[in-house]
Amino acid sequence: MANASKAGERVAVPPLFIFALRNVTEAAAREAYKWIGLGQKDKSDVAAAEAMRE
């Protein structure tokens, strides 16, 4: 792999990628939150996945 790093070596991650990843994770969490305590794990998973795709 051309981009592989050696053990212990840090690789710079672009700030825009980190920001986008945070936004996707937050969107999934917001949608899953709506289903907490309702015993609907499958619907929670679907809602989170759909939010990540948007």
DSSP file (Angstrom, degrees, kcal/mol; ACC not computed):
  #  RESIDUE AA STRUCTURE BP1 BP2  ACC     N-H-->O    O-->H-N    N-H-->O    O-->H-N    TCO  KAPPA ALPHA  PHI   PSI    X-CA   Y-CA   Z-CA
    1    1 A M    >         0   0    0      0, 0.0     3,-0.6     0, 0.0     0, 0.0   0.000 360.0 360.0 360.0 129.8    0.0    0.0    0.0
    2    2 A A  T 3   +     0   0    0      1,-0.2     0, 0.0     3,-0.0     0, 0.0   0.838 360.0  43.0 -70.7 -33.2    1.4    3.3   -1.0
    3    3 A N  T 3  S+     0   0    0      2,-0.1    -1,-0.2     8,-0.0     2,-0.1   0.384  84.7 121.3 -96.0   4.0   -0.2    5.3    1.8
    4    4 A A    <   -     0   0    0     -3,-0.6     2,-0.3     1,-0.1     0, 0.0  -0.407  51.3-146.3 -69.4 142.8    0.4    2.8    4.6
    5    5 A S        -     0   0    0      4,-0.1     3,-0.1    -2,-0.1     2,-0.1  -0.741  17.8-105.7-107.6 158.6    2.4    4.1    7.5
    6    6 A K    >   -     0   0    0     -2,-0.3     3,-2.2     1,-0.2    -1,-0.1  -0.395  56.6 -73.9 -75.3 159.4    4.9    2.3    9.7
    7    7 A A  T 3  S+     0   0    0      1,-0.3    -1,-0.2    -2,-0.1     3,-0.1  -0.285 121.1  13.0 -56.0 131.7    3.9    1.3   13.2
    8    8 A G  T 3  S+     0   0    0      1,-0.3     2,-0.4    -3,-0.1    -1,-0.3   0.339  96.4 124.2  84.1  -7.2    3.8    4.3   15.5
    9    9 A E    <   -     0   0    0     -3,-2.2     2,-0.3     1,-0.0    -1,-0.3  -0.727  56.4-134.0 -89.4 133.3    4.0    6.8   12.6
   10   10 A R        -     0   0    0     -2,-0.4     2,-0.4    -3,-0.1    -4,-0.1  -0.631  11.2-151.7 -88.5 144.3    1.2    9.4   12.4
   11   11 A V        -     0   0    0     -2,-0.3     2,-0.2    -6,-0.1    -6,-0.0  -0.957  21.9-118.2-115.2 131.5   -0.6   10.2    9.2
   12   12 A A        -     0   0    0     -2,-0.4     0, 0.0     1,-0.0     0, 0.0  -0.489  24.6-154.6 -69.8 131.8   -2.1   13.7    8.6
   13   13 A V        -     0   0    0     -2,-0.2     5,-0.1     2,-0.0    -1,-0.0  -0.931  25.7-110.0-108.9 129.1   -5.8   13.6    8.1
   14   14 A P    >>  -     0   0    0      0, 0.0     4,-1.7     0, 0.0     3,-0.6  -0.310  20.6-131.4 -59.4 135.5   -7.3   16.5    6.1
   15   15 A P  H 3> S+     0   0    0      0, 0.0     4,-2.4     0, 0.0     5,-0.2   0.839 106.0  56.8 -57.6 -36.0   -9.4   18.8    8.3
   16   16 A L  H 3> S+     0   0    0      1,-0.2     4,-2.3     2,-0.2     5,-0.2   0.860 105.1  52.1 -66.2 -33.6  -12.3   18.8    5.9
   17   17 A F  H <> S+     0   0    0     -3,-0.6     4,-2.6     2,-0.2    -1,-0.2   0.921 109.7  48.8 -65.7 -43.5  -12.5   15.0    6.1
   18   18 A I  H  X S+     0   0    0     -4,-1.7     4,-2.2     2,-0.2    -2,-0.2   0.914 112.2  48.8 -62.2 -43.5  -12.6   15.2    9.9
   19   19 A F  H  X S+     0   0    0     -4,-2.4     4,-2.1     2,-0.2    -1,-0.2   0.914 112.4  47.9 -63.1 -44.0  -15.4   17.8    9.8
   20   20 A A  H  X S+     0   0    0     -4,-2.3     4,-2.3     1,-0.2    -2,-0.2   0.903 110.9  51.2 -64.5 -41.5  -17.4   15.8    7.3
   21   21 A L  H  X S+     0   0    0     -4,-2.6     4,-2.3     1,-0.2    -1,-0.2   0.898 109.8  50.6 -62.7 -40.8  -17.0   12.6    9.4
   22   22 A R  H  X S+     0   0    0     -4,-2.2     4,-2.5     2,-0.2    -1,-0.2   0.902 109.9  50.1 -63.3 -41.9  -18.2   14.5   12.5
   23   23 A N  H  X S+     0   0    0     -4,-2.1     4,-2.3     2,-0.2    -2,-0.2   0.908 111.4  47.9 -64.0 -42.2  -21.2   15.8   10.6
   24   24 A V  H  X S+     0   0    0     -4,-2.3     4,-2.1     2,-0.2    -2,-0.2   0.918 113.0  48.2 -64.6 -43.9  -22.2   12.3    9.4
   25   25 A T  H  X S+     0   0    0     -4,-2.3     4,-2.2     1,-0.2    -2,-0.2   0.901 111.9  49.6 -64.0 -41.5  -21.7   10.9   12.9
   26   26 A E  H  X S+     0   0    0     -4,-2.5     4,-2.5     2,-0.2    -2,-0.2   0.907 109.2  51.5 -64.9 -42.1  -23.8   13.6   14.5
   27   27 A A  H  X S+     0   0    0     -4,-2.3     4,-1.9     1,-0.2    -1,-0.2   0.911 111.1  48.2 -61.5 -42.6  -26.6   13.2   11.9
   28   28 A A  H  X S+     0   0    0     -4,-2.1     4,-2.4     1,-0.2    -1,-0.2   0.909 111.7  49.7 -64.5 -42.2  -26.8    9.4   12.7
   29   29 A A  H  X S+     0   0    0     -4,-2.2     4,-2.2     1,-0.2    -2,-0.2   0.895 108.4  53.1 -64.9 -40.2  -26.8   10.0   16.4
   30   30 A R  H  X S+     0   0    0     -4,-2.5     4,-0.8     1,-0.2    -1,-0.2   0.910 112.9  43.6 -62.6 -42.0  -29.6   12.6   16.1
   31   31 A E  H >< S+     0   0    0     -4,-1.9     3,-0.6     1,-0.2     4,-0.3   0.901 113.9  49.4 -70.7 -40.8  -31.8   10.2   14.2
   32   32 A A  H >< S+     0   0    0     -4,-2.4     3,-1.7     1,-0.2     4,-0.3   0.847 101.0  66.2 -66.1 -33.3  -31.0    7.2   16.4
   33   33 A Y  H >< S+     0   0    0     -4,-2.2     3,-1.4     1,-0.3    -1,-0.2   0.831  90.0  64.6 -57.2 -34.9  -31.8    9.3   19.5
   34   34 A K  T << S+     0   0    0     -4,-0.8    -1,-0.3    -3,-0.6    -2,-0.2   0.726 103.3  48.3 -62.6 -21.3  -35.4    9.5   18.5
   35   35 A W  T X >S+     0   0    0     -3,-1.7     3,-1.8    -4,-0.3     5,-0.6   0.412  78.3 128.9-101.7  -0.4  -35.8    5.7   19.0
   36   36 A I  T < 5S+     0   0    0     -3,-1.4    -3,-0.0    -4,-0.3     5,-0.0  -0.343  79.8   8.2 -61.2 132.2  -34.1    5.4   22.4
   37   37 A G  T 3 5S+     0   0    0      1,-0.1    -1,-0.3    -2,-0.1    -2,-0.1   0.460 101.4  99.9  80.3   2.4  -36.3    3.4   24.8
   38   38 A L  T < 5S-     0   0    0     -3,-1.8    -2,-0.1     2,-0.0    -1,-0.1   0.498  87.7-124.1 -98.1  -4.0  -38.8    2.4   22.3
   39   39 A G  T   5S+     0   0    0     -4,-0.3     2,-0.2     1,-0.1     3,-0.2   0.796  74.8 122.8  68.5  27.9  -37.5   -1.2   21.7
   40   40 A Q     >< +     0   0    0     -5,-0.6     4,-2.2     1,-0.2     3,-0.2  -0.482  21.0 154.8-119.6  59.5  -37.1   -0.5   18.0
   41   41 A K  H  > S+     0   0    0      1,-0.2     4,-2.7    -2,-0.2     5,-0.2   0.881  73.6  53.4 -57.2 -42.0  -33.4   -1.2   17.4
   42   42 A D  H  > S+     0   0    0      1,-0.2     4,-2.2     2,-0.2    -1,-0.2   0.911 110.2  46.5 -62.4 -42.1  -33.9   -2.1   13.8
   43   43 A K  H  > S+     0   0    0      2,-0.2     4,-2.5    -3,-0.2    -1,-0.2   0.869 111.4  53.0 -67.7 -35.3  -35.8    1.2   13.0
   44   44 A S  H  X S+     0   0    0     -4,-2.2     4,-2.4     2,-0.2    -2,-0.2   0.927 109.4  48.5 -62.8 -45.4  -33.1    3.1   14.9
   45   45 A D  H  X S+     0   0    0     -4,-2.7     4,-2.5     1,-0.2    -2,-0.2   0.909 112.4  48.2 -61.7 -43.3  -30.4    1.5   12.8
   46   46 A V  H  X S+     0   0    0     -4,-2.2     4,-2.5     2,-0.2     5,-0.2   0.921 111.5  49.7 -64.2 -44.3  -32.3    2.2    9.5
   47   47 A A  H  X S+     0   0    0     -4,-2.5     4,-2.0     1,-0.2    -2,-0.2   0.910 112.7  47.3 -62.0 -42.8  -32.8    5.9   10.6
   48   48 A A  H  X S+     0   0    0     -4,-2.4     4,-1.9     2,-0.2    -2,-0.2   0.921 112.6  48.7 -65.5 -43.9  -29.2    6.3   11.4
   49   49 A A  H  X S+     0   0    0     -4,-2.5     4,-1.4     1,-0.2    -2,-0.2   0.899 111.0  50.1 -64.1 -40.8  -28.0    4.7    8.2
   50   50 A E  H  X S+     0   0    0     -4,-2.5     4,-1.0     1,-0.2    -1,-0.2   0.888 108.8  52.6 -64.9 -38.3  -30.3    6.9    6.1
   51   51 A A  H  < S+     0   0    0     -4,-2.0     3,-0.4     1,-0.2    -1,-0.2   0.881 107.3  52.4 -64.2 -37.3  -29.1   10.0    7.9
   52   52 A M  H  < S+     0   0    0     -4,-1.9    -1,-0.2     1,-0.2    -2,-0.2   0.818 107.0  53.1 -68.4 -29.5  -25.5    9.1    7.1
   53   53 A R  H  <        0   0    0     -4,-1.4    -1,-0.2     1,-0.2    -2,-0.2   0.708 360.0 360.0 -78.7 -19.9  -26.3    8.7    3.4
   54   54 A E     <        0   0    0     -4,-1.0    -1,-0.2    -3,-0.4    -2,-0.1   0.483 360.0 360.0 -73.8 360.0  -27.9   12.1    3.1
